[in-house]
Amino acid sequence: MRRRYASPGGRDEAVEAIRVLTVAKRSARHEQIQAVNQVRALILTAPDELRARFADLRAAALAEAVAALRPRPGDAVGSAPSTTARSPCWPTATRASG
């Protein structure tokens, strides 16, 4: 007895457009989940005041609150990248030449 398999239907432009949008939506959702998970992991190791500030926020509120954070002049965070680049343990090949 011979099996019959479903043959793929022809893909017109509308069907292809919907497929592309579905893939883009799935990818964006995956990236959003990864970003929120990264932020939550960083919050676990943050100082007590930051942990308390972001502890009870849901994903959407957490993303909005974190997006509003900006380094200000005089913050230790603002000088961290330049300090790290000059660190002796930083790989020589990636150090800024100057």
PyRosetta script that sets phi, psi and omega in degrees:
from pyrosetta import init, pose_from_sequence

init()
pose = pose_from_sequence("MRRRYASPGGRDEAVEAIRVLTVAKRSARHEQIQAVNQVRALILTAPDELRARFADLRAAALAEAVAALRPRPGDAVGSAPSTTARSPCWPTATRASG")
pose.set_psi(1, 133.3)
pose.set_omega(1, -176.5)
pose.set_phi(2, -92.2)
pose.set_psi(2, 133.4)
pose.set_omega(2, 178.4)
pose.set_phi(3, -83.1)
pose.set_psi(3, 145.4)
pose.set_omega(3, 175.9)
pose.set_phi(4, -111.4)
pose.set_psi(4, 126.8)
pose.set_omega(4, 179.1)
pose.set_phi(5, -104.6)
pose.set_psi(5, 150.6)
pose.set_omega(5, 177.5)
pose.set_phi(6, -69.1)
pose.set_psi(6, 135.5)
pose.set_omega(6, 177.9)
pose.set_phi(7, -92.7)
pose.set_psi(7, 143.6)
pose.set_omega(7, -179.2)
pose.set_phi(8, -65.6)
pose.set_psi(8, 138.9)
pose.set_omega(8, 178.9)
pose.set_phi(9, -77.5)
pose.set_psi(9, 161.2)
pose.set_omega(9, 177.1)
pose.set_phi(10, -69.0)
pose.set_psi(10, 139.4)
pose.set_omega(10, -179.4)
pose.set_phi(11, -100.8)
pose.set_psi(11, 110.2)
pose.set_omega(11, 174.5)
pose.set_phi(12, -86.9)
pose.set_psi(12, 179.5)
pose.set_omega(12, -174.4)
pose.set_phi(13, -63.8)
pose.set_psi(13, -37.7)
pose.set_omega(13, -178.2)
pose.set_phi(14, -66.3)
pose.set_psi(14, -43.8)
pose.set_omega(14, -179.9)
pose.set_phi(15, -64.9)
pose.set_psi(15, -42.9)
pose.set_omega(15, 179.5)
pose.set_phi(16, -64.7)
pose.set_psi(16, -39.0)
pose.set_omega(16, 178.9)
pose.set_phi(17, -64.1)
pose.set_psi(17, -41.8)
pose.set_omega(17, 178.1)
pose.set_phi(18, -64.4)
pose.set_psi(18, -41.2)
pose.set_omega(18, 178.5)
pose.set_phi(19, -61.9)
pose.set_psi(19, -43.4)
pose.set_omega(19, 179.4)
pose.set_phi(20, -63.9)
pose.set_psi(20, -42.6)
pose.set_omega(20, 178.2)
pose.set_phi(21, -64.4)
pose.set_psi(21, -38.7)
pose.set_omega(21, 178.5)
pose.set_phi(22, -64.2)
pose.set_psi(22, -43.0)
pose.set_omega(22, 178.5)
pose.set_phi(23, -64.4)
pose.set_psi(23, -43.0)
pose.set_omega(23, 179.5)
pose.set_phi(24, -63.8)
pose.set_psi(24, -41.0)
pose.set_omega(24, 179.5)
pose.set_phi(25, -64.4)
pose.set_psi(25, -44.0)
pose.set_omega(25, 179.2)
pose.set_phi(26, -62.1)
pose.set_psi(26, -42.3)
pose.set_omega(26, -179.9)
pose.set_phi(27, -65.4)
pose.set_psi(27, -43.6)
pose.set_omega(27, 179.4)
pose.set_phi(28, -63.2)
pose.set_psi(28, -40.6)
pose.set_omega(28, 179.1)
pose.set_phi(29, -64.2)
pose.set_psi(29, -41.3)
pose.set_omega(29, 178.1)
pose.set_phi(30, -61.9)
pose.set_psi(30, -43.8)
pose.set_omega(30, 179.3)
pose.set_phi(31, -64.3)
pose.set_psi(31, -39.3)
pose.set_omega(31, 179.6)
pose.set_phi(32, -64.1)
pose.set_psi(32, -43.0)
pose.set_omega(32, 179.4)
pose.set_phi(33, -63.5)
pose.set_psi(33, -42.2)
pose.set_omega(33, 178.3)
pose.set_phi(34, -62.2)
pose.set_psi(34, -42.2)
pose.set_omega(34, -179.4)
pose.set_phi(35, -63.8)
pose.set_psi(35, -44.6)
pose.set_omega(35, 179.7)
pose.set_phi(36, -64.5)
pose.set_psi(36, -40.4)
pose.set_omega(36, 178.2)
pose.set_phi(37, -63.5)
pose.set_psi(37, -39.4)
pose.set_omega(37, 177.4)
pose.set_phi(38, -63.8)
pose.set_psi(38, -43.5)
pose.set_omega(38, 179.7)
pose.set_phi(39, -63.6)
pose.set_psi(39, -43.6)
pose.set_omega(39, 179.0)
pose.set_phi(40, -61.7)
pose.set_psi(40, -38.4)
pose.set_omega(40, 177.9)
pose.set_phi(41, -65.8)
pose.set_psi(41, -38.9)
pose.set_omega(41, 177.5)
pose.set_phi(42, -67.2)
pose.set_psi(42, -36.6)
pose.set_omega(42, 180.0)
pose.set_phi(43, -65.0)
pose.set_psi(43, -33.6)
pose.set_omega(43, 179.4)
pose.set_phi(44, -59.4)
pose.set_psi(44, -32.5)
pose.set_omega(44, -177.7)
pose.set_phi(45, -102.1)
pose.set_psi(45, 5.1)
pose.set_omega(45, -178.6)
pose.set_phi(46, -76.5)
pose.set_psi(46, 164.0)
pose.set_omega(46, 174.6)
pose.set_phi(47, -60.0)
pose.set_psi(47, 159.6)
pose.set_omega(47, -175.3)
pose.set_phi(48, -54.9)
pose.set_psi(48, -40.6)
pose.set_omega(48, -177.1)
pose.set_phi(49, -63.8)
pose.set_psi(49, -38.0)
pose.set_omega(49, 177.7)
pose.set_phi(50, -73.5)
pose.set_psi(50, -39.0)
pose.set_omega(50, 177.5)
pose.set_phi(51, -60.2)
pose.set_psi(51, -43.4)
pose.set_omega(51, 179.9)
pose.set_phi(52, -65.9)
pose.set_psi(52, -36.3)
pose.set_omega(52, -178.2)
pose.set_phi(53, -66.4)
pose.set_psi(53, -37.4)
pose.set_omega(53, -174.7)
pose.set_phi(54, -108.7)
pose.set_psi(54, 5.0)
pose.set_omega(54, -171.3)
pose.set_phi(55, -60.3)
pose.set_psi(55, -47.1)
pose.set_omega(55, -170.9)
pose.set_phi(56, -100.7)
pose.set_psi(56, 15.7)
pose.set_omega(56, -177.4)
pose.set_phi(57, -84.8)
pose.set_psi(57, 140.3)
pose.set_omega(57, 173.8)
pose.set_phi(58, -77.9)
pose.set_psi(58, 172.7)
pose.set_omega(58, -172.5)
pose.set_phi(59, -56.7)
pose.set_psi(59, -48.1)
pose.set_omega(59, -177.0)
pose.set_phi(60, -65.6)
pose.set_psi(60, -44.3)
pose.set_omega(60, 179.6)
pose.set_phi(61, -68.1)
pose.set_psi(61, -35.5)
pose.set_omega(61, 178.1)
pose.set_phi(62, -65.1)
pose.set_psi(62, -44.7)
pose.set_omega(62, 178.7)
pose.set_phi(63, -61.6)
pose.set_psi(63, -41.3)
pose.set_omega(63, 179.3)
pose.set_phi(64, -66.6)
pose.set_psi(64, -43.1)
pose.set_omega(64, -179.3)
pose.set_phi(65, -66.1)
pose.set_psi(65, -41.1)
pose.set_omega(65, -179.5)
pose.set_phi(66, -70.4)
pose.set_psi(66, -36.5)
pose.set_omega(66, 178.8)
pose.set_phi(67, -65.0)
pose.set_psi(67, -27.3)
pose.set_omega(67, 179.9)
pose.set_phi(68, -78.4)
pose.set_psi(68, -14.0)
pose.set_omega(68, -179.9)
pose.set_phi(69, -72.0)
pose.set_psi(69, 133.1)
pose.set_omega(69, 176.2)
pose.set_phi(70, -139.1)
pose.set_psi(70, 137.0)
pose.set_omega(70, 175.8)
pose.set_phi(71, -65.3)
pose.set_psi(71, 141.2)
pose.set_omega(71, 179.7)
pose.set_phi(72, -112.9)
pose.set_psi(72, 154.7)
pose.set_omega(72, 178.6)
pose.set_phi(73, -54.3)
pose.set_psi(73, 132.6)
pose.set_omega(73, -179.6)
pose.set_phi(74, 94.2)
pose.set_psi(74, -13.5)
pose.set_omega(74, 176.9)
pose.set_phi(75, -68.3)
pose.set_psi(75, 145.0)
pose.set_omega(75, 177.2)
pose.set_phi(76, -65.5)
pose.set_psi(76, -29.5)
pose.set_omega(76, -179.0)
pose.set_phi(77, -64.2)
pose.set_psi(77, -37.8)
pose.set_omega(77, -177.6)
pose.set_phi(78, -63.1)
pose.set_psi(78, -30.7)
pose.set_omega(78, -178.3)
pose.set_phi(79, -95.3)
pose.set_psi(79, -5.3)
pose.set_omega(79, -177.0)
pose.set_phi(80, -60.6)
pose.set_psi(80, -45.8)
pose.set_omega(80, -178.4)
pose.set_phi(81, -62.2)
pose.set_psi(81, -40.5)
pose.set_omega(81, -179.2)
pose.set_phi(82, -71.0)
pose.set_psi(82, -35.4)
pose.set_omega(82, 178.1)
pose.set_phi(83, -67.4)
pose.set_psi(83, -41.9)
pose.set_omega(83, -179.1)
pose.set_phi(84, -64.7)
pose.set_psi(84, -39.2)
pose.set_omega(84, -178.9)
pose.set_phi(85, -65.2)
pose.set_psi(85, -26.7)
pose.set_omega(85, 179.8)
pose.set_phi(86, -92.2)
pose.set_psi(86, -2.5)
pose.set_omega(86, -177.3)
pose.set_phi(87, -64.6)
pose.set_psi(87, 139.7)
pose.set_omega(87, 179.9)
pose.set_phi(88, -66.3)
pose.set_psi(88, -19.8)
pose.set_omega(88, -179.5)
pose.set_phi(89, -89.2)
pose.set_psi(89, -3.5)
pose.set_omega(89, 177.3)
pose.set_phi(90, -74.5)
pose.set_psi(90, 135.8)
pose.set_omega(90, -178.6)
pose.set_phi(91, -56.7)
pose.set_psi(91, 135.8)
pose.set_omega(91, -176.3)
pose.set_phi(92, -61.7)
pose.set_psi(92, -37.0)
pose.set_omega(92, -175.9)
pose.set_phi(93, -65.3)
pose.set_psi(93, -25.8)
pose.set_omega(93, -177.4)
pose.set_phi(94, -100.6)
pose.set_psi(94, -2.0)
pose.set_omega(94, 178.3)
pose.set_phi(95, -67.8)
pose.set_psi(95, 144.8)
pose.set_omega(95, 177.1)
pose.set_phi(96, -68.8)
pose.set_psi(96, 132.7)
pose.set_omega(96, 179.2)
pose.set_phi(97, -83.3)
pose.set_psi(97, 141.6)
pose.set_omega(97, 180.0)
pose.set_phi(98, 173.4)
pose.dump_pdb("model.pdb")
